[in-house]
Amino acid sequence: MTSLRTLGSSDLEVFPLALGGNVFGWTADQEHSFAVLDAYTEAGGNFIDTADAYSAWVPGNQGGESETLIGKWLAARGNRSDVVIATKVGAHPELRGLAPATIKAGVEASLRRLGTDYIDLYYTHYDDPSVPVEEIVSTLDELVRAGTVRAVAASNISPERLRESLEFAEREGLARYAALQPHYNLVSRDTYEGELQEVASKGGLAAVPYYALASGFLTGKYRPGADVDSARAEGAGKHLATERGRKVLAALDKVAAAHDAELATVALAWLAAQPTVVAPIASARTVGQLPALLEVAALELTEADIAELTAASA
C-alpha cells in the first residue's frame, strides 16, 4: 500500500499522484471517466483535481462538466469520504475573478455539481489583482469556518501576492493557503523555480504541479515525424522544436531504460523529488494510460538520475 503524504499545513492525506479531471467531459465521456476514476481509486489513489471551468473551452460546453461527472461517479460509488476532491474558483465563464460574491457563488455551484456538502481543497484558479488579498483570504476563511471547505490553496499567483496572502492570514489568524498549484515540469521550470518556490517552501505549502507531463510531451510519444492523434498534440509538439525538449527526451530515454520504466513515470518521479512537491497532477483519457502515472508512487530515482534530468532540462 502506497503511503499517503500530508498536504502542507492541512490535515489532508493524499496519494503522491493527483488525477487530473480536465479530460472528464472533454476527451473522456462518462463511461471512460468512470472507468479511469475506478481504476485510479482501486490502485490506492485518492486525490482528484478539477475546476468549475472544466471544460468551458469545448464548443457546446458551459463549464462544470468535469465536476458534474465526478459528482455522478461519487454518487454511484458512495465513496465521498474516501477521496480528496480539489476544485477551483475564478475562471468559470459566468463567474470570473475573485470578488467575495463570486467566490461564494462559485463554491455553491461546485457543491451542487459535485453532489457534496464540502470540498476538501479549494483553489483560487487565477489570482485577481483587482481584489485585495485581504478580501480573498477573509472570504476563503469564512468557507473554512462554515465547514464548506476543509483547506484552501492558490494557483497562478505571483510570489508577491502569495507572500502577502500568507502574511495576512498569519497575522489575523485566518485559514491560510496549504497548497500551491504551479505550472511546473521538466521542460517548464522557470515559472516556479526561484522566488515562487521559495515563498511556498518558507510558508510550508505543498506544491501540486499542473502540466506535469507538458501536455503529454514527457510521455515520449511525441517524436520527430510521429503523428499523434490528441487534442493536445499542438501544445506538446512545440517542445520538440527546442533544444531543451530534445535533451530532456534523451535523458528520459536513458533513465527510463535503466529502471525499465515508462518515460511518463520517470518525468513524474523527477517532479515528485523536487523541493515542496507533494503530488504532481496528471490526467488519463483511458484506463490504459493510468499504470505509467500510478507507478510514480513506487519508482525511486537515484541522485544521479535526478541530476542527469535536471542538467538536461536546465
Residue pairs with C-beta under 8 A, 6 or more apart in sequence:
1 44
2 15
2 16
2 44
2 297
2 298
4 13
4 14
4 15
4 16
4 46
5 13
5 14
5 15
5 16
5 206
5 278
5 279
6 12
6 13
6 14
6 206
6 278
7 13
7 14
7 84
7 121
7 151
7 178
7 179
7 206
7 208
7 278
7 279
8 151
8 177
8 178
8 179
8 204
8 205
8 206
8 278
9 176
9 178
9 204
9 205
10 121
10 150
10 151
10 178
10 179
11 150
11 151
12 84
12 120
12 121
12 150
12 151
12 178
13 46
13 84
14 46
14 47
14 84
14 278
14 279
15 44
15 45
15 46
15 47
15 279
15 297
16 272
16 278
16 279
16 296
16 297
17 45
17 47
17 268
17 279
17 280
17 281
17 282
17 293
17 294
17 296
17 297
18 47
18 48
18 49
18 86
18 208
18 279
18 280
18 281
18 282
19 36
19 37
19 40
19 45
19 47
19 48
19 49
19 281
19 282
19 283
19 284
19 293
20 49
20 210
20 281
20 282
20 283
21 48
21 49
21 50
21 51
21 54
21 66
21 67
21 69
21 70
21 283
22 50
22 51
22 54
22 55
22 66
22 283
23 33
23 55
23 66
23 283
23 284
23 285
24 33
24 50
24 54
24 55
24 65
24 66
24 69
24 70
25 33
25 54
25 55
25 58
25 61
25 65
25 66
25 68
25 69
26 54
26 55
26 58
26 61
26 65
26 66
26 231
27 230
27 231
27 285
28 36
28 285
28 286
30 69
30 72
32 285
32 286
33 69
33 70
33 73
34 69
34 72
34 73
34 76
35 286
35 287
36 284
36 285
36 286
36 287
36 290
37 48
37 70
37 73
38 77
39 287
39 290
40 48
40 284
40 290
40 294
41 77
41 79
41 82
41 83
43 290
43 294
44 294
44 297
45 294
46 82
46 83
46 84
47 83
47 84
47 86
47 279
48 70
48 83
48 84
48 85
48 86
49 86
49 87
49 181
49 208
49 210
49 281
50 66
50 67
50 70
50 85
50 86
50 87
50 88
51 66
51 67
51 87
51 88
51 91
51 123
51 125
52 63
52 64
52 67
52 87
52 88
52 89
52 91
52 92
52 95
52 106
52 109
52 110
52 113
52 125
53 63
53 88
53 91
53 92
53 93
53 125
54 63
54 64
54 65
54 66
54 67
55 61
55 63
55 65
55 66
56 62
56 63
56 64
56 91
56 92
56 93
58 65
62 93
62 94
63 92
63 93
63 94
64 92
64 109
64 110
64 113
67 87
67 110
67 113
67 114
68 113
70 85
70 114
71 113
71 114
71 115
71 116
72 115
74 80
74 83
74 85
74 114
74 115
74 116
75 115
80 116
83 120
84 120
84 121
85 114
85 116
85 119
85 120
85 121
86 119
86 120
86 121
86 122
86 123
86 153
86 208
87 110
87 114
87 119
87 121
87 122
87 123
88 122
88 123
88 124
88 125
88 155
89 95
89 98
89 102
89 103
89 106
89 107
89 110
89 122
89 123
89 124
89 125
90 96
90 97
90 98
90 102
90 103
90 106
90 124
90 125
90 126
90 128
91 125
91 126
92 106
92 109
95 102
95 105
95 106
95 109
96 102
97 128
97 130
97 131
98 124
98 127
98 128
98 131
98 136
98 139
99 128
99 131
99 135
100 131
100 135
100 136
100 138
100 139
103 124
103 136
103 139
103 140
103 143
104 139
104 143
107 119
107 122
107 143
107 148
107 149
110 119
111 117
111 118
111 119
111 148
117 148
118 147
118 148
118 149
118 150
119 148
119 149
119 150
120 149
120 150
120 151
121 149
121 150
121 151
121 152
121 153
121 178
121 179
122 140
122 143
122 149
122 151
122 152
122 153
123 152
123 153
123 154
123 155
123 179
123 181
124 136
124 140
124 152
124 153
124 154
124 155
124 157
125 155
125 156
126 155
126 156
127 154
127 156
127 157
127 158
127 161
128 136
129 161
133 161
133 164
133 165
133 168
134 168
136 165
137 165
137 168
137 169
137 172
137 174
137 175
137 176
138 172
138 174
140 149
140 152
140 174
140 175
141 152
141 169
141 174
141 175
143 149
143 152
144 150
144 151
144 152
144 175
145 175
151 175
151 178
151 179
152 175
152 176
152 177
152 178
153 177
153 178
153 179
153 180
153 181
153 205
153 208
154 162
154 165
154 177
154 179
154 180
154 181
155 180
155 181
155 182
155 210
156 181
156 183
157 165
157 180
158 196
159 195
159 196
159 198
159 199
162 177
162 180
162 196
162 199
162 200
162 203
163 199
163 203
165 176
165 177
166 176
166 177
166 199
166 203
168 174
169 175
169 176
169 177
170 176
176 203
177 203
177 205
178 205
178 206
179 205
179 206
179 207
179 208
179 278
180 196
180 200
180 205
180 206
180 207
180 208
180 276
181 207
181 208
181 209
181 210
181 281
182 191
182 192
182 196
182 197
182 200
182 207
182 209
182 210
183 191
183 192
183 209
183 210
183 211
184 191
184 192
184 193
184 207
184 209
184 210
184 211
184 212
184 271
184 274
184 277
185 209
185 211
185 212
185 213
185 214
185 218
185 267
185 271
185 280
186 214
186 218
186 248
186 252
186 267
186 270
186 271
186 309
186 312
186 313
187 214
187 217
187 218
187 239
187 242
187 244
187 245
187 248
187 313
188 211
188 214
189 313
192 207
192 209
197 207
197 275
197 276
199 205
200 207
200 276
201 275
201 276
205 276
206 276
206 277
206 278
206 279
207 274
207 276
207 277
207 278
208 277
208 278
208 279
208 280
208 281
209 271
209 277
209 280
209 281
210 281
212 218
212 267
212 268
212 271
212 280
212 281
212 282
213 219
213 264
213 267
213 268
213 282
214 235
214 236
214 239
215 232
215 235
215 236
216 222
216 228
216 230
216 232
216 233
216 236
217 236
217 237
217 239
217 240
217 245
218 248
218 252
218 263
218 264
218 267
219 262
219 263
219 264
219 267
219 292
220 249
220 252
220 253
220 256
220 262
220 263
220 264
221 228
222 228
222 233
222 236
222 237
222 239
222 240
223 240
223 249
224 240
228 236
228 237
230 236
239 245
239 248
240 246
244 312
244 313
244 314
247 312
247 313
248 309
248 312
248 313
249 263
250 312
251 308
251 309
251 311
251 312
251 313
252 263
252 266
252 267
252 309
253 263
254 308
255 261
255 266
255 301
255 305
255 308
255 309
256 262
256 263
256 265
256 266
258 305
259 266
259 299
259 301
259 305
261 295
261 299
262 291
262 292
262 295
263 292
264 282
264 292
264 293
265 292
265 293
265 295
265 296
265 299
266 299
266 301
266 305
266 309
268 280
268 282
268 293
268 296
269 296
269 299
269 300
269 301
270 301
270 305
270 306
270 309
270 310
271 277
271 280
272 279
272 280
272 296
273 301
273 306
280 296
282 293
284 290
284 293
301 309
